[in-house]
Structures are given as C-alpha cells and as structure tokens.
Amino acid sequence: MAELAHGIPEPLARLMAELTRLPGVGPRSAERIAFHLLRVPREEALLLADAIRAVKDKLRHCGTCCNLTDEDPCAICRDARREHGVIVVVEQPKDVMLLEQTGLIRGVYHVLMGHIAPLEGIEPADLTIDALIGRVRRGDVREVVLATNPNLEGDGTALHICEVLKPLGVQVTRLARGLAVGSQVEYASRAMLEAAITGRTPMG
Amino acid sequence: MPAIKDDALVLRRLDYSESSQILVVLTRTHGLRRLIAKGAKRSTKTRFVPGIDLLERGWVVFLPGSRSDSHLGTLTEWLQTEAYLGLRTALPQWYAAQYAADVTVAAMEEAEPHVDLFDALAGLLGALSAGRSPLPEVVGYQCALLRSLGLWPDLSRCVLCDRVAPPGRAAYYGFHQGGLVCSQCVPAAGQVRKVGAAVLTSLRESDWPPDTVGPALALLDETLRHLIGRGTLLAKLDQGKVGSKQV
C-alpha cells in the first residue's frame, strides 16, 4: 500500500485532504471525521458517500423558481395550495429553507442565485432576474416580495428589480428592517436604529 | 506593535472562510489598509455587531500587519458611525459610490495617509446619500483623487514643450503625459484626445455646468484608467450619456 510521509495510508490521507476542503473544517477536524468514518460500520459510512452522490447527481434548479430540487418543477411550485400570485424573491436556496421554517410564507419563491455586486463584476445578467420578469409578465402575479439581504449589495439588487418591475404594474414590497428580535438597543448600530425608527408600526 | 484607532470607510469586503471577512478600508490618517475581521459574519460576536457593510464609516481598531503576511492587519474593533443609507434608495447614487470606491482602491498605495482624500470621499458618500446628483459629485471626487495623489494633469501649458495653453480654446490632452499637448507636439505624444474649451474651463475652475460634466467625467475616468491599468465602473453610472467618448 502506498503511504505518505507521516505513515498515513494514501486513501486515508486523501479522505482527510478532501474533508479539509470543506468550509469550517481544519486539519484536526478532518482527522477526527476521517477516523470516525473508519470506525463506524461500512454501511453507515457509505450512507454519507451515497448522500453526496445523490445531491450531485439528482439536484438541479427548478425551471420556474430556480430553487434547488430533485423534480422540476419543485414541490413548492407544484403545490396548488400556495398563493402563486405572491412571489418572494431571495438570493440563495438556503434563504428559501429559512423562510419556509417560519411557516408564514404562503406564496411561492424566486431564487436569484446571488446579488448584483459591481465591485466583484457580478451584473444583473448573471442572476435569474430575466426569469423573474418572465414569470411576472405571464400574469396572475399581484405582489413581489423582495427578501434580499439588507446590505449594500442586497439593497442595490432590490432597487434594480424594483426598477425593472415598475413598468409591469405589479406591487413590489420588501421585508421590514430594523432591530433584531432578541437583541438589545444598546448594541444596535445607528443604521439599525434609523431603519427601526423609520419603519415603526402601530401598537395596541 | 500597538493597536491603531482611526476613522475609516469600508471600500471592499470579501468573504474569507465561514465567518471571517477581509476588508479594504480607507483610514483617515493611516491610509488604505487591508484588514481581516475574524468572526465578523458570526452573529454571536459582539465586537463587530451588527456586521460590517460596504461603504460604511466607522471607528476601527486594528493591529497592523507585517511584511510576512503582506501587510494584512487584524481588525479588533468596529463601531459604525455612518451607514449612508441614502445610497440604497437610488441606483445612480448606488453605482456612483461604488465607482468611487473602486478607483480609490485601485489608484492608492497602501498605508499612505491622505487626509484630504478621506474627507473628499466621506463628503462624496454623504452627498450621494443625501440624494445629490451623482455626476458632478463624482467629477469633483475624481479631481480630489488625482490632486491628492499628485497626479492632477497640467492644464496650463504643453507638458512636452512648455508652451502656454491659451485660455478659452480647445486643446489636445495626452494620456501618457498626463496633461495638455500642443498641436506641434501631438505626433510625439501617442494617445491624445481633443478637449473642448468649455470642458477645459470647467476642469480649471472646478465648476460643472450640465453640458461639461459628462465629458469631464469621461476624460478624468480615462486618465484614471491609464493610471490603474484597467477598466472602471464608469459605464454603470450612466450608460447612455457619460459612456460617450466625445469630450
């Protein structure tokens, strides 16, 4: 068996090297995970390999909302109980998962696959904005909810979408902003406080 | 080395690992700095709450980097003082601010303080955030940038033969020479562009009536492109008008 300099068998070294490439996994964590996989039964370890293979082989983008799916159209776009006249626009597929966990969204989604970032060379044409316009043009959409990140690029992307949707006469809204629930005023930035004051809502 | 505290503007922000970011900030008295903000994206960290966004102003405390780590300093504290929220309400201003950030980072050397330039950029961001028309503001900033870096073109005489350029007349502008070139010296000057009398007057007097602001913007942008050796975000500002090369 071929071995590396530190006496580690080549397949194990390769597994550790691949694990190290994962976000947040350093050499020590990679070593721990690799030895854990060695220790567990073969079937259990291969479940992970199968799951990775399935994700890479079966997942694709929904032809309607661009979210990740194993069936096209995705389950949300197929769901007749959803309000298809309300489209919630997000930057990434993981944003859909987070919003779905709230259980408050009854509409459908549109995933932009990023945000406009001139300093990084990311243009509107690099996103799925044209597909969103196509959905709105096809009719029956009464509201587009912009749920892009409340940072400079996310807000710029929202502005751009608002501009291109304006001629189509659809109502465009965006998520509220301001103080985070569970936070303290003491630690809020000036921008958060400004947004919270501007967007205050009636109570009682 | 002791920590440095300074007023700063965030000009670039790049994700680095799961929770950290690399920032390029223009500090008021310590120049352009590249800083790693460890844990900046992690909501549990309180020293960077509520995160650090592009084109914000705030107080930074950082440990300067050494030569061995390519001068990448470590940000230890951040306190946002101005978010320029108005930039997020109009696309022309949004693009104009990023144009300014881009050319600033590209044209400046690291760790060279330019207090006047910091003040000019903070003024630009404030004006854009307040909804002021972006083109005159950006031209004013281009002038401030070139002046601060000692690269303001000579508009009073031919930079090759020293012949005085008569006021109120069109003239040739040499990009390699960084100033005016008289008609006799044009063949030796390489890339030149004819500049109208009104635009020259605007540049000399720092006054931007509507008919000269677009051509002045394009001319100064071309000067900056020669200096930094690459393109800029000019076309984003106003693709219809200021992208024109008619100066």
Interface residues (C-beta under 8 A of the other chain):
Chain A: P23 G24 P118 L119 N151 L152 E153 D155 G156 L159 H160 E163 A180 Y187 A188 S189 R190 A191 M192 E194 A195
Chain B: R12 S17 E18 S19 T46 V49 P50 G51 D53 L54 L55 E56 Q80 T81 E82 A83 L85 L87 R88 T89 A90 L91 W94 Y95 Q98 Y99 A101 D102 L233 K236
